[in-house]
Amino acid sequence: MKPGVIRALAICVFRRDGRILVFEGHDTVKGKVFYRPLGGSVEFGEYSRETIIREMQEELNAEISELRYLGSLENIFTYQGETGHEIIQVYDASFVDSSFYERPLLQGIEDDAQPFKAVWKSLDFFQATAAPPLYPDGLLSLLLGLG
């Protein structure tokens, strides 16, 4: 995160059978686990839908289809003790290779070559009182049609 900069992001939830694909993150300053869909920064000259296609290819080596725009969210947050501000374009899509939906865990690689694990979580999981949060703020309401 760059201080004083608003980031333009695109994320994709890959909804199927009441579940979405998310990675598990950890804020070591807060000592808390959170979940967030996959995606990344929109590059200059790139439409947000192109960001999703590129990021899924880079991170999961996956082709996607049926890309659908769900909405936009604005998120001001603190992560690792730093304040961030994002404008997020939210999408849903389908994996061309349907075996992605059967895997309980997907191994991915971030832009900085850091590995990550993505898991399928039910929307019901995030509605439980003690559940770790789903970020960005407002995403669960958007997916449940409440916002």
C-alpha positions in Angstrom: 0.0 0.0 0.0 1.2 3.5 -0.8 0.2 6.1 1.7 -2.3 8.7 0.4 -3.1 6.7 -2.8 -6.5 5.2 -3.6 -6.1 1.8 -5.3 -8.3 0.7 -8.1 -8.9 -3.1 -7.8 -10.9 -5.9 -9.4 -11.9 -9.0 -7.5 -13.8 -12.2 -8.6 -15.9 -14.4 -6.3 -16.6 -17.5 -8.5 -19.9 -18.3 -6.9 -21.0 -22.0 -7.0 -23.4 -24.0 -4.8 -23.5 -21.2 -2.2 -19.7 -21.0 -2.0 -17.1 -18.5 -3.1 -13.4 -18.7 -3.7 -11.3 -16.7 -1.2 -7.8 -16.6 0.1 -7.1 -16.6 3.9 -5.1 -13.6 5.0 -3.7 -12.7 8.4 -3.1 -9.2 9.8 -0.2 -9.8 12.2 -0.7 -6.4 13.9 -4.3 -7.1 14.8 -3.7 -10.8 15.2 -6.7 -11.6 13.1 -7.6 -13.9 10.2 -9.7 -12.6 7.3 -10.9 -13.8 3.9 -10.9 -12.0 0.5 -11.7 -13.0 -3.1 -8.9 -13.2 -5.6 -8.0 -10.3 -7.9 -5.7 -7.4 -8.0 -4.8 -3.9 -9.1 -6.2 -2.5 -12.3 -3.2 -1.5 -14.4 -3.1 1.8 -16.3 -4.9 1.4 -19.7 -6.6 -1.8 -18.6 -10.3 -2.3 -18.0 -11.2 -4.0 -14.7 -12.7 -7.0 -16.5 -9.3 -7.5 -18.2 -7.7 -7.3 -14.8 -9.7 -10.4 -13.6 -8.8 -12.4 -16.7 -5.1 -11.5 -16.4 -5.0 -12.0 -12.6 -6.6 -15.5 -12.8 -4.1 -16.5 -15.5 -1.1 -15.2 -13.5 -2.2 -16.4 -10.1 -3.9 -19.7 -10.8 -3.0 -20.4 -14.4 -6.7 -20.6 -15.0 -8.9 -19.6 -17.9 -12.3 -18.1 -17.0 -15.6 -17.5 -18.8 -19.0 -15.9 -18.2 -17.5 -12.9 -16.5 -20.3 -10.8 -14.9 -20.1 -7.5 -13.2 -21.8 -7.5 -9.8 -21.1 -4.0 -8.4 -18.6 -1.6 -7.0 -17.4 -1.1 -3.4 -15.3 1.5 -1.6 -13.2 0.3 1.2 -11.1 2.3 3.8 -9.3 0.0 6.1 -6.3 -0.7 8.3 -4.0 -3.6 7.4 -0.7 -4.3 9.1 -1.0 -1.0 10.9 -1.3 1.0 7.6 -4.4 2.8 6.4 -5.6 1.9 2.9 -8.3 3.1 0.5 -9.6 1.1 -2.4 -12.3 1.3 -5.1 -13.2 -2.3 -6.0 -15.0 -3.6 -9.1 -16.6 -6.9 -8.1 -17.1 -9.7 -10.6 -18.4 -13.3 -10.8 -17.1 -15.7 -13.4 -16.8 -19.4 -14.1 -13.7 -21.5 -14.5 -13.3 -23.2 -17.9 -11.8 -26.2 -16.2 -14.6 -27.4 -13.9 -12.1 -29.4 -11.8 -11.3 -26.1 -10.0 -14.7 -26.4 -8.2 -13.9 -29.9 -6.9 -10.5 -28.9 -5.3 -10.8 -28.0 -1.6 -7.6 -26.0 -1.9 -6.1 -24.1 -4.9 -2.4 -23.1 -4.9 -1.7 -19.7 -6.3 1.2 -17.3 -6.9 1.1 -13.6 -6.2 2.8 -11.0 -8.4 5.8 -10.9 -6.0 6.2 -14.7 -6.4 4.7 -15.3 -2.9 2.6 -18.5 -2.8 -1.0 -18.4 -1.4 -3.8 -20.8 -0.8 -7.4 -20.2 -1.9 -10.3 -22.1 -0.4 -14.0 -22.5 -1.0 -16.1 -21.0 1.8 -19.9 -21.0 2.0 -21.7 -17.6 2.3 -23.3 -19.1 5.5 -19.8 -19.4 7.0 -19.4 -15.6 6.8 -22.8 -15.0 8.4 -21.9 -16.8 11.6 -21.4 -14.5 14.6 -17.8 -15.5 15.3 -16.6 -15.9 11.7 -13.5 -14.1 10.4 -14.5 -11.2 8.3 -15.0 -11.2 4.5 -13.3 -8.2 2.9 -13.8 -5.8 1.3 -16.5 -4.4 3.7 -19.9 -4.6 2.1 -19.1 -7.6 -0.1 -21.2 -10.1 1.9 -24.2 -7.7 1.7 -23.7 -7.3 -2.1 -23.5 -11.1 -2.6 -26.6 -11.6 -0.5 -28.5 -8.9 -2.3 -28.8 -6.7 0.8 -26.8 -3.7 -0.4 
